[in-house]
Amino acid sequence: MNGVIEYLQDEHTKLNIIKLIKNNLYLYHQINTNEKIQSFSGSIYNYFVSECIQNNQYISLSNETINRINDIYINLVKKLKQISTDNYDNELIESIVINHREQLLKALSENEYHKCDNQLYIPCSEYSGSFQYTLLRLNQFRLLEPVMDIGCGKDYELLKYLEHAGYKDIFGIDQYISDNNYIACTNWFDYKFEPNKWGTVIAHMSFSNHFRRSLINEDINLEKYKDKYAEILRSLQINGLFIYTPSIKQIENSINKSYYSVAYYENMNDRNLDTVVIKRNL
């Protein structure tokens, strides 16, 4: 979280925001309906989350923080709409920006899932749908539906690929706001994985990546990850699959093999990056 806070406190960041606002004052006046306000504030919220993740890929925003930050951006847009495009006050714009950043900093500092920055770094990124489809060996299975992609990304590339492949009952969760009604903006800790619901749960370099880091560092969220992992397993239908990478051998070794089978598919030269396929048998 420290990297994000330093980014927001940086004077250069503040000046860039002020410049961006001045260059787009006319645009804000065109946002004249609640629907447009929601859409535009959602876009800049997503941009902010992208900036946060670039500074700290492990930032985990609770649902309360997600809603709080979205409200902060809605209020920002409403304030900017009121500024004259012809004779604006530089001090007013600066005060709006300062207040806006203070609210963001407060929201982040009070975020429930606060993470320590000085921990193991395991790189992750946005990947193409075809790359994920191949790496996770999804072509080797007829995935039971509904399908859930945990940490689907801003552009939910894998879900688009699955939709093109003929899957219809598909869903995703991530910290980004989406106009697509099958993508939920939520934190995986806050999302309830209902028992016996999912035919397939997929998590490429997302949930298990964070879980593995939490396990290695024994951080404050470790028990939450263990509980959520068990909840995901219970959410599978009979014959349902939980497919993910990277592997978490310590956790996978503890799975009740009477109820679940575990298979590994080797990826590249690092066995920690194996694709894991867990099948619910009972």
ChimeraX commands (.cxc) that place a marker at each C-alpha (Angstrom):
marker #1 position 0.00,0.00,0.00 radius 0.5
marker #1 position 2.91,2.34,0.69 radius 0.5
marker #1 position 3.77,2.67,-3.01 radius 0.5
marker #1 position 0.21,3.76,-3.81 radius 0.5
marker #1 position 0.15,6.30,-0.98 radius 0.5
marker #1 position 3.50,7.76,-2.08 radius 0.5
marker #1 position 2.14,8.01,-5.63 radius 0.5
marker #1 position -0.91,9.97,-4.43 radius 0.5
marker #1 position 1.19,12.25,-2.24 radius 0.5
marker #1 position 3.66,13.04,-5.02 radius 0.5
marker #1 position 3.61,16.69,-6.13 radius 0.5
marker #1 position 4.14,15.68,-9.76 radius 0.5
marker #1 position 0.98,13.54,-9.58 radius 0.5
marker #1 position -1.01,16.49,-8.26 radius 0.5
marker #1 position 0.19,18.78,-11.06 radius 0.5
marker #1 position -0.67,16.17,-13.69 radius 0.5
marker #1 position -4.21,15.84,-12.31 radius 0.5
marker #1 position -4.70,19.62,-12.30 radius 0.5
marker #1 position -3.45,19.85,-15.88 radius 0.5
marker #1 position -5.76,17.02,-16.96 radius 0.5
marker #1 position -8.76,18.72,-15.36 radius 0.5
marker #1 position -8.03,22.07,-17.03 radius 0.5
marker #1 position -7.71,20.40,-20.42 radius 0.5
marker #1 position -11.05,18.64,-20.02 radius 0.5
marker #1 position -13.33,21.22,-18.39 radius 0.5
marker #1 position -15.52,21.35,-21.49 radius 0.5
marker #1 position -15.93,17.55,-21.37 radius 0.5
marker #1 position -17.22,17.64,-17.78 radius 0.5
marker #1 position -20.01,20.00,-18.81 radius 0.5
marker #1 position -21.21,17.41,-21.34 radius 0.5
marker #1 position -21.79,14.88,-18.55 radius 0.5
marker #1 position -25.34,16.03,-17.99 radius 0.5
marker #1 position -27.21,12.93,-16.78 radius 0.5
marker #1 position -26.81,10.60,-13.79 radius 0.5
marker #1 position -26.12,7.74,-16.20 radius 0.5
marker #1 position -23.26,9.68,-17.81 radius 0.5
marker #1 position -21.89,10.64,-14.40 radius 0.5
marker #1 position -21.89,6.99,-13.32 radius 0.5
marker #1 position -20.25,5.89,-16.56 radius 0.5
marker #1 position -17.54,8.56,-16.56 radius 0.5
marker #1 position -16.75,8.26,-12.85 radius 0.5
marker #1 position -16.52,4.48,-13.36 radius 0.5
marker #1 position -13.97,5.02,-16.13 radius 0.5
marker #1 position -11.72,7.23,-14.02 radius 0.5
marker #1 position -12.19,4.89,-11.04 radius 0.5
marker #1 position -10.85,2.06,-13.24 radius 0.5
marker #1 position -7.93,4.25,-14.30 radius 0.5
marker #1 position -7.14,4.92,-10.65 radius 0.5
marker #1 position -7.25,1.20,-9.80 radius 0.5
marker #1 position -4.90,0.51,-12.74 radius 0.5
marker #1 position -2.48,3.12,-11.40 radius 0.5
marker #1 position -2.70,1.56,-7.93 radius 0.5
marker #1 position -1.99,-1.93,-9.28 radius 0.5
marker #1 position 0.98,-0.65,-11.30 radius 0.5
marker #1 position 2.43,0.71,-8.05 radius 0.5
marker #1 position 1.45,-2.33,-5.97 radius 0.5
marker #1 position 0.01,-5.34,-7.78 radius 0.5
marker #1 position -1.12,-6.89,-4.48 radius 0.5
marker #1 position -3.44,-4.09,-3.44 radius 0.5
marker #1 position -6.71,-5.67,-2.32 radius 0.5
marker #1 position -9.67,-3.30,-2.04 radius 0.5
marker #1 position -12.60,-4.35,0.13 radius 0.5
marker #1 position -16.12,-3.85,-1.20 radius 0.5
marker #1 position -16.54,-0.99,1.27 radius 0.5
marker #1 position -13.40,0.70,-0.10 radius 0.5
marker #1 position -14.48,0.08,-3.71 radius 0.5
marker #1 position -17.83,1.80,-3.08 radius 0.5
marker #1 position -16.17,4.58,-1.13 radius 0.5
marker #1 position -13.65,5.38,-3.87 radius 0.5
marker #1 position -16.35,5.23,-6.54 radius 0.5
marker #1 position -18.40,7.76,-4.53 radius 0.5
marker #1 position -15.32,10.00,-4.25 radius 0.5
marker #1 position -15.02,10.05,-8.04 radius 0.5
marker #1 position -18.74,10.69,-8.54 radius 0.5
marker #1 position -18.47,13.70,-6.22 radius 0.5
marker #1 position -15.36,14.89,-8.08 radius 0.5
marker #1 position -17.18,14.81,-11.42 radius 0.5
marker #1 position -20.13,16.72,-9.96 radius 0.5
marker #1 position -17.78,19.42,-8.62 radius 0.5
marker #1 position -15.91,19.72,-11.91 radius 0.5
marker #1 position -19.19,20.16,-13.80 radius 0.5
marker #1 position -19.76,23.39,-11.88 radius 0.5
marker #1 position -16.47,25.04,-12.89 radius 0.5
marker #1 position -16.67,27.61,-15.67 radius 0.5
marker #1 position -14.85,26.66,-18.86 radius 0.5
marker #1 position -14.07,30.29,-19.71 radius 0.5
marker #1 position -13.09,31.93,-16.44 radius 0.5
marker #1 position -12.02,29.24,-14.02 radius 0.5
marker #1 position -10.25,29.80,-10.71 radius 0.5
marker #1 position -6.87,28.01,-10.53 radius 0.5
marker #1 position -6.96,27.99,-6.73 radius 0.5
marker #1 position -10.42,26.40,-6.76 radius 0.5
marker #1 position -9.26,23.59,-9.03 radius 0.5
marker #1 position -6.18,23.01,-6.87 radius 0.5
marker #1 position -8.27,22.90,-3.69 radius 0.5
marker #1 position -10.65,20.39,-5.30 radius 0.5
marker #1 position -7.70,18.19,-6.29 radius 0.5
marker #1 position -6.09,18.42,-2.84 radius 0.5
marker #1 position -9.36,17.51,-1.13 radius 0.5
marker #1 position -9.95,14.69,-3.61 radius 0.5
marker #1 position -6.52,13.17,-2.97 radius 0.5
marker #1 position -6.95,13.48,0.80 radius 0.5
marker #1 position -10.21,11.53,0.56 radius 0.5
marker #1 position -8.55,8.83,-1.56 radius 0.5
marker #1 position -5.63,8.55,0.88 radius 0.5
marker #1 position -8.02,8.25,3.81 radius 0.5
marker #1 position -10.05,5.56,2.04 radius 0.5
marker #1 position -6.91,3.54,1.21 radius 0.5
marker #1 position -5.43,3.92,4.70 radius 0.5
marker #1 position -8.67,2.58,6.20 radius 0.5
marker #1 position -9.00,-0.26,3.69 radius 0.5
marker #1 position -9.80,-3.50,5.53 radius 0.5
marker #1 position -7.40,-5.70,3.54 radius 0.5
marker #1 position -4.29,-3.61,4.15 radius 0.5
marker #1 position -1.18,-5.35,2.83 radius 0.5
marker #1 position 2.50,-5.10,3.74 radius 0.5
marker #1 position 4.63,-3.99,0.78 radius 0.5
marker #1 position 7.93,-5.50,1.90 radius 0.5
marker #1 position 7.05,-9.06,0.95 radius 0.5
marker #1 position 7.75,-11.60,-1.76 radius 0.5
marker #1 position 6.95,-10.28,-5.23 radius 0.5
marker #1 position 5.40,-12.71,-7.71 radius 0.5
marker #1 position 4.75,-10.94,-11.03 radius 0.5
marker #1 position 1.31,-10.96,-12.59 radius 0.5
marker #1 position -0.31,-8.98,-15.37 radius 0.5
marker #1 position -3.17,-8.84,-17.85 radius 0.5
marker #1 position -2.90,-11.77,-20.28 radius 0.5
marker #1 position -4.64,-12.51,-23.54 radius 0.5
marker #1 position -7.57,-14.91,-23.51 radius 0.5
marker #1 position -5.85,-17.37,-25.84 radius 0.5
marker #1 position -2.70,-17.41,-23.68 radius 0.5
marker #1 position -4.69,-18.18,-20.52 radius 0.5
marker #1 position -6.80,-20.76,-22.33 radius 0.5
marker #1 position -3.66,-22.60,-23.46 radius 0.5
marker #1 position -1.62,-22.23,-20.26 radius 0.5
marker #1 position -4.47,-23.47,-18.06 radius 0.5
marker #1 position -5.08,-26.45,-20.40 radius 0.5
marker #1 position -8.74,-25.45,-20.73 radius 0.5
marker #1 position -8.83,-27.03,-24.19 radius 0.5
marker #1 position -8.43,-30.42,-22.50 radius 0.5
marker #1 position -11.73,-30.14,-20.63 radius 0.5
marker #1 position -15.37,-29.55,-21.38 radius 0.5
marker #1 position -15.91,-27.00,-18.69 radius 0.5
marker #1 position -19.09,-27.40,-16.70 radius 0.5
marker #1 position -21.16,-24.23,-16.44 radius 0.5
marker #1 position -21.60,-21.81,-14.84 radius 0.5
marker #1 position -17.99,-20.68,-15.07 radius 0.5
marker #1 position -16.44,-18.17,-12.66 radius 0.5
marker #1 position -13.15,-16.34,-13.40 radius 0.5
marker #1 position -11.62,-14.96,-10.18 radius 0.5
marker #1 position -9.58,-11.84,-10.91 radius 0.5
marker #1 position -10.77,-11.69,-14.51 radius 0.5
marker #1 position -9.02,-8.35,-15.17 radius 0.5
marker #1 position -10.31,-5.03,-16.46 radius 0.5
marker #1 position -10.83,-6.42,-19.96 radius 0.5
marker #1 position -11.89,-9.97,-18.88 radius 0.5
marker #1 position -10.00,-11.43,-21.84 radius 0.5
marker #1 position -10.40,-15.09,-20.86 radius 0.5
marker #1 position -14.16,-14.77,-20.49 radius 0.5
marker #1 position -14.37,-13.18,-23.93 radius 0.5
marker #1 position -12.39,-16.09,-25.31 radius 0.5
marker #1 position -14.65,-18.64,-23.58 radius 0.5
marker #1 position -17.74,-16.83,-24.88 radius 0.5
marker #1 position -16.32,-17.03,-28.40 radius 0.5
marker #1 position -15.70,-20.75,-27.81 radius 0.5
marker #1 position -19.40,-21.28,-27.10 radius 0.5
marker #1 position -19.69,-20.98,-23.32 radius 0.5
marker #1 position -22.71,-18.93,-22.28 radius 0.5
marker #1 position -23.09,-19.09,-18.49 radius 0.5
marker #1 position -19.90,-17.21,-17.61 radius 0.5
marker #1 position -19.06,-14.74,-14.84 radius 0.5
marker #1 position -16.08,-12.86,-13.46 radius 0.5
marker #1 position -15.06,-10.81,-10.45 radius 0.5
marker #1 position -12.38,-8.12,-10.17 radius 0.5
marker #1 position -11.73,-4.74,-8.58 radius 0.5
marker #1 position -12.63,-2.91,-11.80 radius 0.5
marker #1 position -16.04,-1.51,-12.65 radius 0.5
marker #1 position -17.53,-3.03,-15.80 radius 0.5
marker #1 position -20.57,-2.25,-17.93 radius 0.5
marker #1 position -20.89,-5.99,-18.60 radius 0.5
marker #1 position -23.62,-7.49,-16.43 radius 0.5
marker #1 position -21.72,-10.75,-15.89 radius 0.5
marker #1 position -18.70,-9.00,-14.34 radius 0.5
marker #1 position -18.96,-8.03,-10.65 radius 0.5
marker #1 position -16.77,-5.34,-9.12 radius 0.5
marker #1 position -15.88,-6.95,-5.80 radius 0.5
marker #1 position -13.10,-8.33,-3.64 radius 0.5
marker #1 position -12.76,-12.13,-3.52 radius 0.5
marker #1 position -12.85,-12.02,0.29 radius 0.5
marker #1 position -16.20,-10.22,0.18 radius 0.5
marker #1 position -17.69,-12.34,-2.61 radius 0.5
marker #1 position -19.78,-15.28,-1.35 radius 0.5
marker #1 position -19.06,-18.54,-3.19 radius 0.5
marker #1 position -22.31,-20.41,-2.63 radius 0.5
marker #1 position -22.08,-24.19,-2.01 radius 0.5
marker #1 position -22.53,-26.52,-5.01 radius 0.5
marker #1 position -23.03,-23.62,-7.46 radius 0.5
marker #1 position -20.08,-23.50,-9.87 radius 0.5
marker #1 position -19.26,-25.97,-12.60 radius 0.5
marker #1 position -15.82,-24.40,-13.12 radius 0.5
marker #1 position -13.84,-21.84,-11.14 radius 0.5
marker #1 position -10.75,-20.36,-12.82 radius 0.5
marker #1 position -8.03,-18.18,-11.28 radius 0.5
marker #1 position -5.05,-17.36,-13.47 radius 0.5
marker #1 position -2.23,-15.61,-11.57 radius 0.5
marker #1 position -4.77,-14.06,-9.23 radius 0.5
marker #1 position -6.21,-15.71,-6.11 radius 0.5
marker #1 position -3.56,-18.42,-5.67 radius 0.5
marker #1 position -0.81,-15.92,-6.50 radius 0.5
marker #1 position -1.89,-13.71,-3.59 radius 0.5
marker #1 position -2.59,-16.73,-1.36 radius 0.5
marker #1 position 0.88,-18.15,-1.98 radius 0.5
marker #1 position 2.49,-14.82,-1.11 radius 0.5
marker #1 position 0.38,-14.57,2.05 radius 0.5
marker #1 position 1.40,-18.11,3.04 radius 0.5
marker #1 position 5.11,-17.52,2.50 radius 0.5
marker #1 position 5.04,-14.29,4.48 radius 0.5
marker #1 position 2.51,-15.50,7.07 radius 0.5
marker #1 position 0.75,-12.15,6.87 radius 0.5
marker #1 position -2.46,-11.00,8.53 radius 0.5
marker #1 position -4.71,-12.28,5.73 radius 0.5
marker #1 position -3.47,-15.89,5.76 radius 0.5
marker #1 position -6.44,-17.35,7.64 radius 0.5
marker #1 position -8.83,-15.42,5.36 radius 0.5
marker #1 position -7.16,-17.04,2.34 radius 0.5
marker #1 position -7.40,-20.51,3.85 radius 0.5
marker #1 position -11.10,-20.02,4.62 radius 0.5
marker #1 position -11.84,-18.60,1.16 radius 0.5
marker #1 position -9.96,-21.42,-0.57 radius 0.5
marker #1 position -12.06,-23.98,1.33 radius 0.5
marker #1 position -15.20,-22.00,0.45 radius 0.5
marker #1 position -14.29,-22.10,-3.26 radius 0.5
marker #1 position -13.84,-25.89,-3.11 radius 0.5
marker #1 position -17.26,-26.28,-1.46 radius 0.5
marker #1 position -18.78,-24.08,-4.17 radius 0.5
marker #1 position -17.96,-26.64,-6.88 radius 0.5
marker #1 position -20.65,-28.92,-8.26 radius 0.5
marker #1 position -20.01,-32.66,-8.30 radius 0.5
marker #1 position -17.40,-33.18,-11.10 radius 0.5
marker #1 position -16.76,-29.44,-11.03 radius 0.5
marker #1 position -13.23,-28.09,-11.50 radius 0.5
marker #1 position -11.12,-25.45,-9.77 radius 0.5
marker #1 position -8.36,-24.57,-12.25 radius 0.5
marker #1 position -5.61,-22.15,-11.31 radius 0.5
marker #1 position -1.95,-21.15,-11.36 radius 0.5
marker #1 position 0.41,-20.78,-9.54 radius 0.5
marker #1 position 0.24,-23.88,-7.38 radius 0.5
marker #1 position 0.21,-23.80,-3.56 radius 0.5
marker #1 position 1.63,-27.23,-2.72 radius 0.5
marker #1 position 1.32,-26.89,1.05 radius 0.5
marker #1 position -2.41,-26.22,0.75 radius 0.5
marker #1 position -3.04,-28.74,-2.02 radius 0.5
marker #1 position -1.34,-31.47,0.03 radius 0.5
marker #1 position -3.84,-30.86,2.82 radius 0.5
marker #1 position -6.95,-31.32,0.63 radius 0.5
marker #1 position -9.23,-34.23,1.58 radius 0.5
marker #1 position -8.52,-36.67,-1.26 radius 0.5
marker #1 position -11.74,-38.57,-0.53 radius 0.5
marker #1 position -13.69,-35.59,-1.86 radius 0.5
marker #1 position -11.27,-33.98,-4.30 radius 0.5
marker #1 position -8.62,-35.13,-6.77 radius 0.5
marker #1 position -5.62,-32.93,-7.58 radius 0.5
marker #1 position -3.72,-32.93,-10.88 radius 0.5
marker #1 position -0.73,-30.84,-11.97 radius 0.5
marker #1 position 0.25,-29.69,-15.46 radius 0.5
marker #1 position 3.81,-28.46,-15.78 radius 0.5
marker #1 position 4.33,-24.91,-17.01 radius 0.5
marker #1 position 7.70,-23.68,-18.25 radius 0.5
marker #1 position 10.70,-24.37,-15.99 radius 0.5
marker #1 position 9.20,-23.36,-12.66 radius 0.5
marker #1 position 7.13,-26.08,-10.98 radius 0.5
marker #1 position 5.64,-23.43,-8.69 radius 0.5
marker #1 position 3.89,-22.08,-11.80 radius 0.5
marker #1 position 2.21,-25.41,-12.55 radius 0.5
marker #1 position -1.44,-25.33,-13.53 radius 0.5
marker #1 position -3.50,-27.04,-10.84 radius 0.5
marker #1 position -6.79,-28.83,-11.61 radius 0.5
marker #1 position -8.87,-29.83,-8.62 radius 0.5
marker #1 position -11.94,-31.95,-9.30 radius 0.5
marker #1 position -14.74,-32.45,-6.82 radius 0.5
marker #1 position -15.66,-36.13,-6.71 radius 0.5
marker #1 position -18.23,-36.25,-3.89 radius 0.5
marker link #1:1,2 radius 0.2
marker link #1:2,3 radius 0.2
marker link #1:3,4 radius 0.2
marker link #1:4,5 radius 0.2
marker link #1:5,6 radius 0.2
marker link #1:6,7 radius 0.2
marker link #1:7,8 radius 0.2
marker link #1:8,9 radius 0.2
marker link #1:9,10 radius 0.2
marker link #1:10,11 radius 0.2
marker link #1:11,12 radius 0.2
marker link #1:12,13 radius 0.2
marker link #1:13,14 radius 0.2
marker link #1:14,15 radius 0.2
marker link #1:15,16 radius 0.2
marker link #1:16,17 radius 0.2
marker link #1:17,18 radius 0.2
marker link #1:18,19 radius 0.2
marker link #1:19,20 radius 0.2
marker link #1:20,21 radius 0.2
marker link #1:21,22 radius 0.2
marker link #1:22,23 radius 0.2
marker link #1:23,24 radius 0.2
marker link #1:24,25 radius 0.2
marker link #1:25,26 radius 0.2
marker link #1:26,27 radius 0.2
marker link #1:27,28 radius 0.2
marker link #1:28,29 radius 0.2
marker link #1:29,30 radius 0.2
marker link #1:30,31 radius 0.2
marker link #1:31,32 radius 0.2
marker link #1:32,33 radius 0.2
marker link #1:33,34 radius 0.2
marker link #1:34,35 radius 0.2
marker link #1:35,36 radius 0.2
marker link #1:36,37 radius 0.2
marker link #1:37,38 radius 0.2
marker link #1:38,39 radius 0.2
marker link #1:39,40 radius 0.2
marker link #1:40,41 radius 0.2
marker link #1:41,42 radius 0.2
marker link #1:42,43 radius 0.2
marker link #1:43,44 radius 0.2
marker link #1:44,45 radius 0.2
marker link #1:45,46 radius 0.2
marker link #1:46,47 radius 0.2
marker link #1:47,48 radius 0.2
marker link #1:48,49 radius 0.2
marker link #1:49,50 radius 0.2
marker link #1:50,51 radius 0.2
marker link #1:51,52 radius 0.2
marker link #1:52,53 radius 0.2
marker link #1:53,54 radius 0.2
marker link #1:54,55 radius 0.2
marker link #1:55,56 radius 0.2
marker link #1:56,57 radius 0.2
marker link #1:57,58 radius 0.2
marker link #1:58,59 radius 0.2
marker link #1:59,60 radius 0.2
marker link #1:60,61 radius 0.2
marker link #1:61,62 radius 0.2
marker link #1:62,63 radius 0.2
marker link #1:63,64 radius 0.2
marker link #1:64,65 radius 0.2
marker link #1:65,66 radius 0.2
marker link #1:66,67 radius 0.2
marker link #1:67,68 radius 0.2
marker link #1:68,69 radius 0.2
marker link #1:69,70 radius 0.2
marker link #1:70,71 radius 0.2
marker link #1:71,72 radius 0.2
marker link #1:72,73 radius 0.2
marker link #1:73,74 radius 0.2
marker link #1:74,75 radius 0.2
marker link #1:75,76 radius 0.2
marker link #1:76,77 radius 0.2
marker link #1:77,78 radius 0.2
marker link #1:78,79 radius 0.2
marker link #1:79,80 radius 0.2
marker link #1:80,81 radius 0.2
marker link #1:81,82 radius 0.2
marker link #1:82,83 radius 0.2
marker link #1:83,84 radius 0.2
marker link #1:84,85 radius 0.2
marker link #1:85,86 radius 0.2
marker link #1:86,87 radius 0.2
marker link #1:87,88 radius 0.2
marker link #1:88,89 radius 0.2
marker link #1:89,90 radius 0.2
marker link #1:90,91 radius 0.2
marker link #1:91,92 radius 0.2
marker link #1:92,93 radius 0.2
marker link #1:93,94 radius 0.2
marker link #1:94,95 radius 0.2
marker link #1:95,96 radius 0.2
marker link #1:96,97 radius 0.2
marker link #1:97,98 radius 0.2
marker link #1:98,99 radius 0.2
marker link #1:99,100 radius 0.2
marker link #1:100,101 radius 0.2
marker link #1:101,102 radius 0.2
marker link #1:102,103 radius 0.2
marker link #1:103,104 radius 0.2
marker link #1:104,105 radius 0.2
marker link #1:105,106 radius 0.2
marker link #1:106,107 radius 0.2
marker link #1:107,108 radius 0.2
marker link #1:108,109 radius 0.2
marker link #1:109,110 radius 0.2
marker link #1:110,111 radius 0.2
marker link #1:111,112 radius 0.2
marker link #1:112,113 radius 0.2
marker link #1:113,114 radius 0.2
marker link #1:114,115 radius 0.2
marker link #1:115,116 radius 0.2
marker link #1:116,117 radius 0.2
marker link #1:117,118 radius 0.2
marker link #1:118,119 radius 0.2
marker link #1:119,120 radius 0.2
marker link #1:120,121 radius 0.2
marker link #1:121,122 radius 0.2
marker link #1:122,123 radius 0.2
marker link #1:123,124 radius 0.2
marker link #1:124,125 radius 0.2
marker link #1:125,126 radius 0.2
marker link #1:126,127 radius 0.2
marker link #1:127,128 radius 0.2
marker link #1:128,129 radius 0.2
marker link #1:129,130 radius 0.2
marker link #1:130,131 radius 0.2
marker link #1:131,132 radius 0.2
marker link #1:132,133 radius 0.2
marker link #1:133,134 radius 0.2
marker link #1:134,135 radius 0.2
marker link #1:135,136 radius 0.2
marker link #1:136,137 radius 0.2
marker link #1:137,138 radius 0.2
marker link #1:138,139 radius 0.2
marker link #1:139,140 radius 0.2
marker link #1:140,141 radius 0.2
marker link #1:141,142 radius 0.2
marker link #1:142,143 radius 0.2
marker link #1:143,144 radius 0.2
marker link #1:144,145 radius 0.2
marker link #1:145,146 radius 0.2
marker link #1:146,147 radius 0.2
marker link #1:147,148 radius 0.2
marker link #1:148,149 radius 0.2
marker link #1:149,150 radius 0.2
marker link #1:150,151 radius 0.2
marker link #1:151,152 radius 0.2
marker link #1:152,153 radius 0.2
marker link #1:153,154 radius 0.2
marker link #1:154,155 radius 0.2
marker link #1:155,156 radius 0.2
marker link #1:156,157 radius 0.2
marker link #1:157,158 radius 0.2
marker link #1:158,159 radius 0.2
marker link #1:159,160 radius 0.2
marker link #1:160,161 radius 0.2
marker link #1:161,162 radius 0.2
marker link #1:162,163 radius 0.2
marker link #1:163,164 radius 0.2
marker link #1:164,165 radius 0.2
marker link #1:165,166 radius 0.2
marker link #1:166,167 radius 0.2
marker link #1:167,168 radius 0.2
marker link #1:168,169 radius 0.2
marker link #1:169,170 radius 0.2
marker link #1:170,171 radius 0.2
marker link #1:171,172 radius 0.2
marker link #1:172,173 radius 0.2
marker link #1:173,174 radius 0.2
marker link #1:174,175 radius 0.2
marker link #1:175,176 radius 0.2
marker link #1:176,177 radius 0.2
marker link #1:177,178 radius 0.2
marker link #1:178,179 radius 0.2
marker link #1:179,180 radius 0.2
marker link #1:180,181 radius 0.2
marker link #1:181,182 radius 0.2
marker link #1:182,183 radius 0.2
marker link #1:183,184 radius 0.2
marker link #1:184,185 radius 0.2
marker link #1:185,186 radius 0.2
marker link #1:186,187 radius 0.2
marker link #1:187,188 radius 0.2
marker link #1:188,189 radius 0.2
marker link #1:189,190 radius 0.2
marker link #1:190,191 radius 0.2
marker link #1:191,192 radius 0.2
marker link #1:192,193 radius 0.2
marker link #1:193,194 radius 0.2
marker link #1:194,195 radius 0.2
marker link #1:195,196 radius 0.2
marker link #1:196,197 radius 0.2
marker link #1:197,198 radius 0.2
marker link #1:198,199 radius 0.2
marker link #1:199,200 radius 0.2
marker link #1:200,201 radius 0.2
marker link #1:201,202 radius 0.2
marker link #1:202,203 radius 0.2
marker link #1:203,204 radius 0.2
marker link #1:204,205 radius 0.2
marker link #1:205,206 radius 0.2
marker link #1:206,207 radius 0.2
marker link #1:207,208 radius 0.2
marker link #1:208,209 radius 0.2
marker link #1:209,210 radius 0.2
marker link #1:210,211 radius 0.2
marker link #1:211,212 radius 0.2
marker link #1:212,213 radius 0.2
marker link #1:213,214 radius 0.2
marker link #1:214,215 radius 0.2
marker link #1:215,216 radius 0.2
marker link #1:216,217 radius 0.2
marker link #1:217,218 radius 0.2
marker link #1:218,219 radius 0.2
marker link #1:219,220 radius 0.2
marker link #1:220,221 radius 0.2
marker link #1:221,222 radius 0.2
marker link #1:222,223 radius 0.2
marker link #1:223,224 radius 0.2
marker link #1:224,225 radius 0.2
marker link #1:225,226 radius 0.2
marker link #1:226,227 radius 0.2
marker link #1:227,228 radius 0.2
marker link #1:228,229 radius 0.2
marker link #1:229,230 radius 0.2
marker link #1:230,231 radius 0.2
marker link #1:231,232 radius 0.2
marker link #1:232,233 radius 0.2
marker link #1:233,234 radius 0.2
marker link #1:234,235 radius 0.2
marker link #1:235,236 radius 0.2
marker link #1:236,237 radius 0.2
marker link #1:237,238 radius 0.2
marker link #1:238,239 radius 0.2
marker link #1:239,240 radius 0.2
marker link #1:240,241 radius 0.2
marker link #1:241,242 radius 0.2
marker link #1:242,243 radius 0.2
marker link #1:243,244 radius 0.2
marker link #1:244,245 radius 0.2
marker link #1:245,246 radius 0.2
marker link #1:246,247 radius 0.2
marker link #1:247,248 radius 0.2
marker link #1:248,249 radius 0.2
marker link #1:249,250 radius 0.2
marker link #1:250,251 radius 0.2
marker link #1:251,252 radius 0.2
marker link #1:252,253 radius 0.2
marker link #1:253,254 radius 0.2
marker link #1:254,255 radius 0.2
marker link #1:255,256 radius 0.2
marker link #1:256,257 radius 0.2
marker link #1:257,258 radius 0.2
marker link #1:258,259 radius 0.2
marker link #1:259,260 radius 0.2
marker link #1:260,261 radius 0.2
marker link #1:261,262 radius 0.2
marker link #1:262,263 radius 0.2
marker link #1:263,264 radius 0.2
marker link #1:264,265 radius 0.2
marker link #1:265,266 radius 0.2
marker link #1:266,267 radius 0.2
marker link #1:267,268 radius 0.2
marker link #1:268,269 radius 0.2
marker link #1:269,270 radius 0.2
marker link #1:270,271 radius 0.2
marker link #1:271,272 radius 0.2
marker link #1:272,273 radius 0.2
marker link #1:273,274 radius 0.2
marker link #1:274,275 radius 0.2
marker link #1:275,276 radius 0.2
marker link #1:276,277 radius 0.2
marker link #1:277,278 radius 0.2
marker link #1:278,279 radius 0.2
marker link #1:279,280 radius 0.2
marker link #1:280,281 radius 0.2
marker link #1:281,282 radius 0.2
view
